[in-house]
Amino acid sequence: MSKLQNLPKGMLEELNALQQTLVSAQLDLEGETAVGSAGSGAVQVTLSGEQKCVQVQVSPELLTAGDVEMLQGMLQLAINNALEASRELIASRLKPISGDPSAE
């Protein structure tokens, strides 16, 4: 016998509703993206709602400059900005589940 079956009926229903909300939020996130950029948009990194990199764009002007260290720094900044945007996106989608008013 499952331990969940021993829970009061109302609590089990709440858990089932919470699970459905979580699944719905995960499905919504699959179709969303978060973009981070650096150098006034000269470098852009796009992540999926699952935090997988789906696109990296580098302005051709940066490649002709030949400054590898600058490009590496911009890529790092753009990736970190995209990750932060992705975390904010996830937090906003999971806010109904967490009930955390600071997760806006």
C-alpha positions in Angstrom: 0.0 0.0 0.0 1.3 3.4 -0.9 2.1 5.9 1.9 0.2 8.5 -0.1 -3.0 6.5 0.3 -2.8 7.1 4.1 -3.0 10.9 3.6 -6.3 12.7 4.3 -8.3 12.9 1.1 -8.2 16.7 0.9 -4.4 16.6 1.2 -4.1 14.0 -1.5 -6.3 16.1 -3.8 -4.1 19.1 -3.1 -0.9 17.1 -4.0 -2.5 15.9 -7.2 -3.5 19.5 -8.2 0.0 20.7 -7.3 1.5 18.0 -9.5 -0.7 18.9 -12.4 0.3 22.6 -12.0 4.0 21.6 -12.0 3.6 19.5 -15.1 1.8 22.3 -16.9 4.5 24.8 -15.9 7.2 22.5 -17.2 5.4 22.1 -20.5 5.0 25.9 -20.8 8.7 26.4 -20.2 9.6 24.0 -23.0 8.4 26.5 -25.5 9.9 29.6 -23.9 13.3 31.1 -24.3 15.6 33.5 -22.4 18.1 35.8 -24.0 21.3 37.2 -22.6 23.5 39.7 -24.3 26.7 41.7 -24.0 28.4 44.5 -25.8 25.1 46.3 -26.6 23.8 43.2 -28.3 27.0 42.3 -30.2 26.9 38.9 -28.5 23.6 37.1 -27.8 22.9 33.8 -26.2 19.5 32.2 -26.2 18.5 29.4 -23.8 15.5 27.2 -23.9 13.1 27.1 -20.9 15.0 23.9 -20.0 18.2 26.0 -19.8 19.8 24.4 -22.9 21.7 26.7 -25.2 19.8 26.9 -28.5 21.6 29.8 -30.2 24.7 31.9 -30.0 25.0 35.1 -32.2 28.2 37.0 -32.5 28.4 40.3 -34.5 30.8 39.9 -37.4 32.5 43.1 -36.4 33.8 41.4 -33.2 35.5 38.8 -35.3 37.3 41.2 -37.4 38.6 43.1 -34.3 40.7 40.0 -33.5 40.4 40.6 -29.7 39.9 37.0 -28.5 39.9 37.9 -24.8 37.2 40.6 -25.4 35.0 38.1 -27.3 35.5 35.5 -24.6 34.5 38.0 -21.9 31.4 39.0 -23.8 30.4 35.4 -24.4 30.8 34.7 -20.7 28.7 37.8 -19.7 26.0 36.9 -22.3 25.8 33.3 -21.0 25.5 34.5 -17.4 22.8 37.0 -18.4 20.9 34.4 -20.3 21.1 32.0 -17.3 19.8 34.8 -15.0 16.9 35.5 -17.4 16.2 31.8 -17.6 16.1 31.5 -13.8 13.7 34.5 -13.6 11.5 32.9 -16.2 11.4 29.6 -14.3 10.7 31.4 -11.0 7.8 33.3 -12.6 6.3 30.1 -14.0 6.7 28.2 -10.7 5.4 31.1 -8.5 1.9 29.6 -8.3 3.4 26.4 -7.0 5.8 27.8 -4.5 3.5 30.4 -3.0 6.7 32.5 -2.5 5.8 36.2 -2.9 9.5 37.0 -3.6 9.5 34.7 -6.6 8.4 37.4 -9.0 
